[in-house]
């Protein structure tokens, strides 16, 4: 049996974010695209690649490129 990956810790609702992610591959130009929707606000964004998504989430969640989240 595989142990659950998600642990339930008390979380301040102001510090919790829920997103829907969709990834799809476009043969021309040969890259992955990313769709992100925030569950609470329904705000939508489309990213040309995975690094753009990571940079946006780091900025949106307040984690700089050198900060480690544990």
MMTF fields as JSON, N, C-alpha, C and O atoms, coordinates in Angstrom:
{
  "mmtfVersion": "1.0.0",
  "mmtfProducer": "UNKNOWN",
  "numBonds": 279,
  "numAtoms": 280,
  "numGroups": 70,
  "numChains": 1,
  "numModels": 1,
  "chainsPerModel": [1],
  "groupsPerChain": [70],
  "chainIdList": ["A"],
  "bondAtomList": [4, 2, 8, 6, 12, 10, 16, 14, 20, 18, 24, 22, 28, 26, 32, 30, 36, 34, 40, 38, 44, 42, 48, 46, 52, 50, 56, 54, 60, 58, 64, 62, 68, 66, 72, 70, 76, 74, 80, 78, 84, 82, 88, 86, 92, 90, 96, 94, 100, 98, 104, 102, 108, 106, 112, 110, 116, 114, 120, 118, 124, 122, 128, 126, 132, 130, 136, 134, 140, 138, 144, 142, 148, 146, 152, 150, 156, 154, 160, 158, 164, 162, 168, 166, 172, 170, 176, 174, 180, 178, 184, 182, 188, 186, 192, 190, 196, 194, 200, 198, 204, 202, 208, 206, 212, 210, 216, 214, 220, 218, 224, 222, 228, 226, 232, 230, 236, 234, 240, 238, 244, 242, 248, 246, 252, 250, 256, 254, 260, 258, 264, 262, 268, 266, 272, 270, 276, 274],
  "bondOrderList": [1, 1, 1, 1, 1, 1, 1, 1, 1, 1, 1, 1, 1, 1, 1, 1, 1, 1, 1, 1, 1, 1, 1, 1, 1, 1, 1, 1, 1, 1, 1, 1, 1, 1, 1, 1, 1, 1, 1, 1, 1, 1, 1, 1, 1, 1, 1, 1, 1, 1, 1, 1, 1, 1, 1, 1, 1, 1, 1, 1, 1, 1, 1, 1, 1, 1, 1, 1, 1],
  "groupList": [{"groupName": "UNK", "atomNameList": ["N", "CA", "C", "O"], "elementList": ["N", "C", "C", "O"], "formalChargeList": [0, 0, 0, 0], "bondAtomList": [1, 0, 2, 1, 3, 2], "bondOrderList": [1, 1, 2], "singleLetterCode": "X", "chemCompType": "L-PEPTIDE LINKING"}],
  "groupTypeList": [0, 0, 0, 0, 0, 0, 0, 0, 0, 0, 0, 0, 0, 0, 0, 0, 0, 0, 0, 0, 0, 0, 0, 0, 0, 0, 0, 0, 0, 0, 0, 0, 0, 0, 0, 0, 0, 0, 0, 0, 0, 0, 0, 0, 0, 0, 0, 0, 0, 0, 0, 0, 0, 0, 0, 0, 0, 0, 0, 0, 0, 0, 0, 0, 0, 0, 0, 0, 0, 0],
  "groupIdList": [1, 2, 3, 4, 5, 6, 7, 8, 9, 10, 11, 12, 13, 14, 15, 16, 17, 18, 19, 20, 21, 22, 23, 24, 25, 26, 27, 28, 29, 30, 31, 32, 33, 34, 35, 36, 37, 38, 39, 40, 41, 42, 43, 44, 45, 46, 47, 48, 49, 50, 51, 52, 53, 54, 55, 56, 57, 58, 59, 60, 61, 62, 63, 64, 65, 66, 67, 68, 69, 70],
  "secStructList": [7, 7, 7, 7, 1, 7, 7, 7, 7, 7, 7, 7, 4, 4, 4, 7, 7, 7, 3, 3, 3, 3, 3, 3, 3, 3, 6, 6, 6, 6, 3, 3, 3, 3, 3, 3, 3, 3, 6, 6, 6, 7, 7, 3, 3, 3, 3, 1, 1, 2, 2, 2, 2, 2, 2, 2, 2, 2, 2, 2, 6, 6, 7, 7, 6, 6, 7, 7, 7, 7],
  "xCoordList": [0.844, 0.0, 0.883, 1.898, 0.509, 1.262, 0.744, -0.463, 1.666, 1.289, 0.766, 1.25, -0.216, -0.74, 0.337, 1.147, 0.333, 1.32, 0.895, 1.741, -0.393, -0.885, -1.094, -1.776, -0.504, -0.71, -1.619, -1.558, -2.441, -3.379, -2.846, -2.802, -2.449, -1.964, -2.942, -3.593, -3.052, -3.906, -3.364, -2.186, -4.221, -3.792, -4.724, -5.947, -4.132, -4.898, -5.492, -4.755, -6.787, -7.43, -6.882, -6.951, -6.334, -5.715, -4.4, -3.903, -3.836, -2.548, -2.706, -1.724, -3.916, -4.167, -4.65, -5.489, -4.117, -4.495, -4.808, -4.104, -5.86, -6.239, -6.291, -6.932, -5.6, -5.524, -5.918, -5.711, -6.482, -6.707, -5.643, -5.501, -4.897, -3.871, -4.233, -4.681, -4.038, -4.184, -2.926, -2.473, -2.375, -1.2, -1.584, -2.308, -1.11, -1.311, -0.089, 0.607, 0.145, 1.3, 0.855, -0.108, 1.565, 1.301, 2.448, 3.585, 2.143, 3.202, 3.936, 5.144, 3.212, 3.837, 3.638, 2.504, 4.603, 6.052, 6.766, 7.975, 6.075, 6.727, 6.976, 8.094, 5.945, 6.134, 4.848, 3.764, 5.008, 3.886, 3.329, 4.087, 2.024, 1.34, 0.667, 0.407, 0.388, -0.192, -1.351, -1.241, -2.461, -3.626, -3.749, -3.675, -3.936, -4.07, -5.339, -5.58, -6.148, -7.339, -7.335, -7.188, -7.498, -7.581, -9.011, -9.964, -9.156, -10.478, -11.382, -12.562, -10.876, -11.726, -12.201, -13.357, -11.333, -11.663, -12.036, -12.603, -11.721, -11.921, -11.034, -11.253, -10.026, -9.072, -8.345, -7.957, -8.164, -7.527, -6.278, -6.216, -5.281, -4.051, -3.572, -3.759, -2.961, -2.342, -0.863, -0.5, -0.016, 1.427, 1.997, 1.553, 2.989, 3.605, 4.483, 4.782, 4.898, 5.759, 5.752, 5.228, 6.341, 6.363, 7.161, 6.698, 8.342, 9.066, 8.268, 8.407, 7.441, 6.589, 5.588, 5.33, 5.023, 4.088, 4.788, 4.263, 5.967, 6.711, 7.052, 6.921, 7.483, 7.816, 6.575, 6.648, 5.441, 4.204, 3.805, 3.475, 3.835, 3.451, 4.406, 3.972, 5.688, 6.656, 6.329, 6.372, 6.003, 5.642, 4.303, 4.166, 3.328, 1.969, 1.921, 1.166, 2.725, 2.717, 3.783, 3.9, 4.569, 5.543, 6.852, 7.636, 7.116, 8.376, 9.299, 8.998, 10.411, 11.398, 12.141, 12.0, 12.933, 13.629, 14.618, 14.96, 15.095, 16.076, 15.453, 16.131, 14.164, 13.506, 13.005, 12.409, 13.241, 12.795, 11.567, 11.54, 10.558, 9.347, 9.399, 9.617, 9.195, 9.243, 7.932, 7.795],
  "yCoordList": [-1.185, 0.0, 1.24, 1.283, 2.228, 3.477, 4.446, 4.644, 5.046, 6.025, 7.293, 7.67, 7.955, 9.195, 10.269, 10.412, 11.016, 12.078, 13.381, 14.227, 13.551, 14.791, 14.598, 13.672, 15.477, 15.476, 16.65, 17.705, 16.455, 17.495, 18.24, 17.702, 19.465, 20.352, 21.504, 21.877, 22.077, 23.26, 24.37, 24.718, 24.914, 25.93, 27.127, 26.982, 28.303, 29.537, 29.641, 29.557, 29.82, 29.866, 30.967, 30.86, 32.032, 33.102, 32.646, 33.279, 31.562, 31.057, 29.797, 29.105, 29.499, 28.307, 28.714, 29.604, 28.058, 28.338, 27.017, 26.023, 27.025, 25.836, 26.219, 27.197, 25.42, 25.693, 24.46, 23.328, 24.693, 23.653, 23.866, 24.968, 22.813, 22.891, 21.961, 20.836, 22.435, 21.594, 21.755, 22.87, 20.646, 20.653, 20.001, 19.005, 20.547, 19.908, 20.16, 21.165, 19.219, 19.295, 19.792, 19.286, 20.785, 21.298, 20.856, 21.296, 19.981, 19.477, 20.588, 20.503, 21.615, 22.785, 23.942, 24.408, 24.422, 24.367, 23.295, 23.405, 22.274, 21.186, 21.519, 21.358, 21.981, 22.34, 22.117, 21.97, 22.098, 21.951, 23.332, 24.287, 23.432, 24.647, 24.345, 23.189, 25.411, 25.235, 26.209, 27.396, 25.687, 26.477, 26.407, 25.324, 27.555, 27.626, 28.392, 29.476, 27.82, 28.522, 28.467, 27.398, 29.629, 29.673, 29.326, 29.923, 28.356, 27.825, 28.877, 28.945, 29.689, 30.644, 31.793, 32.207, 32.312, 33.502, 33.198, 34.046, 31.997, 31.578, 32.348, 32.298, 33.066, 33.741, 32.694, 31.642, 32.996, 32.063, 32.672, 33.875, 31.829, 32.249, 31.093, 29.925, 31.432, 30.437, 30.787, 31.947, 29.769, 29.967, 29.224, 28.129, 29.842, 29.26, 28.062, 27.247, 27.955, 26.842, 26.675, 27.515, 25.58, 25.261, 26.275, 26.653, 26.737, 27.744, 29.027, 29.634, 29.45, 30.631, 30.369, 31.249, 29.167, 28.801, 28.85, 29.428, 28.25, 28.215, 29.63, 29.939, 30.489, 31.872, 32.604, 33.346, 32.4, 33.048, 32.575, 33.391, 31.261, 30.736, 31.209, 31.506, 31.28, 31.776, 33.22, 33.579, 34.045, 35.442, 35.519, 36.262, 34.773, 34.804, 34.325, 34.859, 33.319, 32.747, 33.329, 32.932, 34.272, 34.962, 34.24, 34.625, 33.216, 32.491, 32.952, 32.761, 33.554, 33.969, 32.781, 31.679, 32.966, 31.85, 31.147, 29.992, 31.817, 31.171, 30.667, 30.033, 30.945, 30.532, 29.095, 28.744, 28.27, 26.885, 26.739, 27.22, 26.074, 25.813, 24.365, 23.459, 24.15, 22.77, 22.362, 21.231],
  "zCoordList": [0.0, 0.0, 0.0, 0.696, -0.762, -0.854, 0.196, 0.333, 0.934, 1.957, 1.288, 0.221, 1.9, 1.313, 1.248, 2.164, 0.158, -0.049, 0.631, 0.921, 0.887, 1.459, 2.956, 3.395, 3.709, 5.152, 5.495, 4.863, 6.479, 6.863, 8.079, 9.186, 7.859, 8.903, 9.03, 8.054, 10.234, 10.343, 9.44, 9.516, 8.596, 7.634, 7.728, 7.718, 7.818, 7.759, 6.352, 5.369, 6.242, 4.933, 4.038, 2.814, 4.637, 3.842, 3.222, 2.29, 3.725, 3.237, 2.389, 2.119, 1.976, 1.172, -0.208, -0.347, -1.22, -2.606, -3.298, -3.12, -4.079, -4.833, -6.306, -6.69, -7.125, -8.554, -9.353, -8.916, -10.516, -11.51, -12.582, -13.112, -12.899, -13.937, -15.076, -14.855, -16.295, -17.482, -18.317, -18.572, -18.733, -19.6, -20.924, -20.937, -22.022, -23.312, -24.18, -24.04, -25.075, -25.963, -27.325, -27.902, -27.831, -29.173, -30.08, -29.91, -31.05, -31.937, -32.684, -32.905, -33.065, -33.681, -32.727, -32.611, -32.064, -32.256, -31.435, -31.23, -30.962, -30.237, -28.773, -28.283, -28.07, -26.661, -25.878, -26.441, -24.57, -23.654, -23.316, -23.145, -23.22, -22.782, -21.447, -21.114, -20.685, -19.358, -19.167, -19.475, -18.654, -18.291, -16.779, -16.199, -16.133, -14.679, -14.347, -14.879, -13.462, -12.986, -11.459, -10.868, -10.829, -9.378, -8.981, -9.482, -8.073, -7.731, -7.098, -7.443, -6.196, -5.477, -6.348, -6.249, -7.193, -7.977, -9.421, -10.11, -9.88, -11.273, -12.246, -13.456, -11.724, -12.604, -13.432, -12.923, -14.721, -15.646, -16.245, -16.499, -16.469, -17.142, -18.007, -17.666, -19.117, -19.986, -20.094, -20.284, -19.97, -20.016, -21.217, -21.562, -21.841, -23.025, -22.694, -23.567, -21.436, -21.048, -19.528, -18.796, -19.076, -17.654, -16.829, -15.753, -17.281, -16.492, -16.245, -15.184, -17.193, -16.975, -15.856, -15.034, -15.82, -14.746, -13.398, -12.446, -13.308, -12.046, -11.589, -10.404, -12.498, -12.141, -11.635, -10.655, -12.296, -11.855, -10.457, -9.596, -10.229, -8.919, -7.827, -6.714, -8.129, -7.141, -6.763, -5.586, -7.754, -7.487, -6.77, -5.798, -7.229, -6.678, -5.234, -4.421, -4.917, -3.58, -2.684, -1.525, -3.2, -2.372, -2.179, -1.312, -2.947, -2.843, -3.946, -5.124, -3.589, -4.583, -5.124, -4.595, -6.167, -6.792, -5.883, -6.135, -4.82, -3.959, -2.661, -1.852, -2.457, -1.219, -1.358, -2.376, -0.349, -0.365, 0.516, 1.649, -0.011, 0.743, 1.2, 0.396, 2.505, 3.001, 3.617, 4.086]
}
